[in-house]
């Protein structure tokens, strides 16, 4: 994530009531999580198509 993306996420999450600890934990998860192959397959099959 770029700094601008991170800043926008932080600002939006604060707007909807997330605490700083929740935001930090979420960003740490995004940046450090290494999805398993099954998670990647599931996320591809669970996405909605606009077509």
Backbone as CSV, one residue per row, in Angstrom:
resi,resn,N_x,N_y,N_z,CA_x,CA_y,CA_z,C_x,C_y,C_z
1,UNK,0.834,-1.180,0.000,0.000,0.000,0.000,0.878,1.243,0.000
2,UNK,0.448,2.235,-0.717,1.184,3.501,-0.704,0.804,4.293,0.538
3,UNK,1.575,5.319,0.835,1.268,6.173,1.982,-0.090,6.843,1.818
4,UNK,-0.403,7.259,0.607,-1.696,7.914,0.366,-2.848,6.936,0.608
5,UNK,-2.710,5.702,0.134,-3.742,4.683,0.353,-3.929,4.405,1.846
6,UNK,-2.806,4.291,2.545,-2.860,4.036,3.979,-3.544,5.184,4.705
7,UNK,-3.202,6.405,4.339,-3.812,7.582,4.965,-5.313,7.618,4.725
8,UNK,-5.720,7.332,3.509,-7.153,7.327,3.191,-7.901,6.257,3.972
9,UNK,-7.299,5.092,4.106,-7.920,4.017,4.889,-8.066,4.446,6.344
10,UNK,-6.997,5.005,6.915,-7.035,5.431,8.315,-8.123,6.473,8.530
11,UNK,-8.174,7.468,7.672,-9.173,8.526,7.815,-10.597,7.980,7.713
12,UNK,-10.834,7.099,6.765,-12.176,6.535,6.587,-12.568,5.652,7.765
13,UNK,-11.649,4.831,8.241,-11.958,3.966,9.377,-12.221,4.782,10.638
14,UNK,-11.510,5.874,10.830,-11.790,6.762,11.968,-13.181,7.365,11.845
15,UNK,-13.561,7.747,10.615,-14.895,8.323,10.385,-16.002,7.362,10.793
16,UNK,-15.785,6.076,10.574,-16.838,5.112,10.891,-16.708,4.530,12.295
17,UNK,-15.766,5.075,13.088,-15.715,4.742,14.493,-14.695,3.720,14.957
18,UNK,-13.770,3.336,14.098,-12.739,2.388,14.515,-11.756,3.091,15.450
19,UNK,-11.259,2.345,16.435,-10.232,2.886,17.329,-8.873,2.792,16.636
20,UNK,-7.910,3.549,17.162,-6.560,3.495,16.589,-5.964,2.091,16.696
21,UNK,-6.251,1.393,17.787,-5.750,0.025,17.952,-6.350,-0.905,16.900
22,UNK,-7.647,-0.779,16.633,-8.290,-1.609,15.606,-7.700,-1.320,14.225
23,UNK,-7.478,-0.050,13.952,-6.897,0.342,12.663,-5.486,-0.230,12.522
24,UNK,-4.674,-0.090,13.559,-3.306,-0.620,13.515,-3.300,-2.123,13.302
25,UNK,-4.157,-2.829,14.041,-4.230,-4.285,13.889,-4.649,-4.677,12.476
26,UNK,-5.598,-3.950,11.910,-6.070,-4.215,10.554,-4.956,-4.001,9.528
27,UNK,-4.254,-2.891,9.639,-3.168,-2.596,8.695,-2.032,-3.607,8.844
28,UNK,-1.705,-3.975,10.071,-0.686,-5.012,10.276,-1.107,-6.326,9.625
29,UNK,-2.371,-6.676,9.741,-2.868,-7.897,9.115,-2.713,-7.821,7.593
30,UNK,-3.108,-6.706,7.014,-3.007,-6.542,5.557,-1.558,-6.677,5.101
31,UNK,-0.657,-6.009,5.792,0.735,-5.947,5.359,1.525,-7.218,5.667
32,UNK,1.107,-8.008,6.645,1.891,-9.172,7.030,1.237,-10.496,6.689
33,UNK,-0.041,-10.483,6.342,-0.755,-11.734,6.085,-0.316,-12.330,4.758
34,UNK,-0.003,-13.613,4.795,0.365,-14.341,3.592,-0.744,-15.364,3.331
35,UNK,-1.684,-15.027,2.448,-2.825,-15.920,2.253,-2.417,-17.298,1.736
36,UNK,-3.129,-18.302,2.214,-2.887,-19.645,1.716,-3.494,-19.784,0.331
37,UNK,-3.116,-20.807,-0.364,-3.633,-21.018,-1.712,-5.149,-21.143,-1.700
38,UNK,-5.707,-21.818,-0.702,-7.160,-21.988,-0.645,-7.867,-20.656,-0.412
39,UNK,-7.267,-19.746,0.382,-7.864,-18.432,0.597,-7.899,-17.625,-0.697
40,UNK,-6.845,-17.728,-1.483,-6.788,-17.010,-2.755,-7.855,-17.554,-3.702
41,UNK,-7.974,-18.874,-3.778,-8.992,-19.476,-4.641,-10.381,-19.063,-4.196
42,UNK,-10.647,-19.068,-2.886,-11.956,-18.693,-2.370,-12.276,-17.235,-2.664
43,UNK,-11.304,-16.358,-2.545,-11.568,-14.942,-2.799,-11.871,-14.705,-4.271
44,UNK,-11.264,-15.485,-5.151,-11.544,-15.334,-6.580,-12.934,-15.856,-6.925
45,UNK,-13.389,-16.892,-6.268,-14.703,-17.440,-6.582,-15.827,-16.685,-5.895
46,UNK,-15.508,-15.906,-4.860,-16.529,-15.185,-4.121,-16.714,-13.754,-4.580
47,UNK,-15.964,-13.304,-5.570,-16.111,-11.936,-6.036,-17.315,-11.834,-6.939
48,UNK,-17.971,-10.665,-6.870,-19.143,-10.421,-7.702,-18.701,-9.759,-9.007
49,UNK,-19.359,-10.123,-10.050,-19.054,-9.532,-11.360,-20.137,-8.528,-11.704
50,UNK,-19.721,-7.385,-12.237,-20.677,-6.352,-12.624,-21.275,-6.604,-14.003
51,UNK,-20.841,-7.644,-14.673,-21.336,-7.911,-16.028,-22.520,-8.803,-16.009
